[in-house]
Amino acid sequence: MTSGKWDDLAPRLISAVAMVAVGALGVWLGGLWFHGLISIVVGLMVWELVTMLDTARSKSPTILAVVSAIVSMIAIELPPSLALPLLLMPSMLGLGRMERGGVTYAVFTAFILLAGYGLMSLRDDFGLTWMVWLLLVVVVTDIAGYFAGRLIGGPKLWPRVSPKKTWSGTVAGWLGSSVVAAFFASTTQAGYGLIGVSIAVSMASQIGDIAESAIKRRAGVKDSSHLIPGHGGLLDRFDGMLGAALFIVIAGQLVGFPPGTQ
């Protein structure tokens, strides 16, 4: 009996349902529950990053993961001026522990911790509505890109790093995010300037996806880890969210967030 192409469907579905349930509960509860969930995810992502980059591994992945999780949990309770240097501390600590890939580690770890901080701040400062908006923009970007890329095809975005991604899928992601933005603009006080912000967030999520693909290609691995049955690792599932959340941290300082409400 030959193995079918759907053999991994059951573990993939079970893992997906579990991830959605845990994530939705954390987003809904907010506060310390959400902070704790994000801090754990941040720590696990740093662990995956170290294990991909540093073949020696030894105790560094666990140590740096624990430090990153603790730092994330503490930083969100501090004023931003004190949180920022603390968020960069795991990057600095890891430089001396890495046998290889130290610079990539330092930069990407800073992105991970800043993105985690951005997600916690978004939920704390702007509430459930805008957390749902961000999640929908990232998810719709991914889904629209997936189906458009396979139905339309066409030129590749960056074939050397991500051979499956097409320009048609990329643009479809932007269009999908604008639909999400139009809905939230019409049901909140944000105004239609939110469309531009949402498209930029969509672009940032795509850049996050491609950046993680580039790291995996450099490391010679297919998945960031095997933590999630049928899905690979947390970095594989949430690379787009990293890019989007990091962008919100930056954009919020430039244009104010949400647009039209301040």
C-alpha positions, -999 to +999 in steps of 0.1 A: +000+000+000+015+033-011+015+063+012-009+090+002-002+127-001-027+134+027-010+112+053+000+142+074-034+158+072-046+146+106-016+159+126-016+191+107-053+197+114-049+188+151-019+211+155-037+239+136-068+237+158-046+236+190-026+267+179-058+286+170-074+277+202-045+287+224-038+318+204-074+329+204-077+324+242-046+343+249-057+372+227-091+372+243-079+372+279-051+398+273-031+411+302-007+388+320-021+357+302-013+372+268+021+385+280+030+350+292+019+334+260+039+358+238+070+355+261+069+317+258+066+320+220+094+345+218+117+322+238+109+292+216+115+312+185+149+323+198+156+286+206+147+276+170+169+304+156+200+294+176+196+257+167+194+266+130+224+289+130+248+273+154+258+237+147+276+235+180+244+242+199+256+230+233+236+248+260+232+281+241+198+275+227+181+268+260+200+296+279+192+322+253+156+311+249+150+313+287+167+347+289+146+360+259+113+348+275+121+364+308+132+397+292+100+398+272+079+393+303+097+420+322+101+446+294+063+450+288+059+460+325+085+488+322+084+523+306+094+521+269+126+540+276+138+512+300+123+484+280+142+491+248+177+484+261+164+453+279+149+439+247+183+441+230+201+424+258+196+388+245+211+398+212+242+411+229+245+381+252+242+357+223+270+372+203+296+357+226+279+323+228+275+316+191+301+295+172+286+307+139+259+330+126+263+355+154+254+386+135+223+370+119+213+358+154+217+392+170+197+410+143+169+385+141+167+380+178+162+418+182+134+416+156+118+387+175+118+405+209+107+439+195+079+421+176+068+404+207+068+436+226+048+452+198+021+426+200+018+429+238+017+467+235-009+466+208-032+444+229-026+464+260-030+499+245-056+495+218-076+465+229-090+434+212-103+451+181-069+461+168-053+429+177-079+411+156-073+435+128-035+427+127-042+390+129-067+392+100-043+413+078-015+387+082-038+357+078-056+371+047-023+381+032-011+345+035-043+329+023-048+353-006-012+349-016-014+311-014-044+307-037-035+334-061+000+320-065-013+286-074-043+297-095-025+325-114+012+317-111+035+339-131+069+354-124+085+345-091+092+371-064+126+359-053+131+324-067+166+319-053+153+321-017+116+314-019+109+295-052+071+291-046+063+328-040+050+347-071+042+383-078+006+374-083+004+359-048+022+389-034-001+415-050-032+394-040-020+396-004-020+434-007-055+434-021-067+411+006-053+433+033-070+463+018-104+445+020-097+439+057-088+475+062-119+487+044-141+467+068-123+481+099-123+516+085-160+515+080-167+500+115-143+521+136-131+557+137-098+549+120-107+562+086-096+550+052-060+559+058-060+525+075-059+509+040-024+523+034-013+511+068-028+476+062-011+472+028+022+482+044+016+457+072+009+431+045+042+439+029+060+437+062+045+403+069+057+391+035+092+404+042+092+386+075+082+354+057+110+358+031+136+367+057+129+335+076+131+315+044+165+331+037+178+320+071+166+284+066+182+283+032+215+295+047+212+269+074+203+242+050+171+232+068+135+228+056+118+237+088+129+259+117+122+230+141+097+201+146+079+216+176+045+216+158+035+183+142+029+187+105+038+224+105+075+226+114+084+253+139+070+285+154+092+306+131+077+288+102+041+296+113+046+331+126+073+346+105+048+369+088+034+380+122+070+389+132+074+413+103+039+428+108+043+433+145+077+449+141+063+473+115+035+483+138+062+493+164+078+516+139+047+529+121+030+537+153+058+562+160+056+577+125+019+581+116+001+575+149-021+544+154-048+537+146-050+563+118-076+590+122-083+583+159-057+606+174 
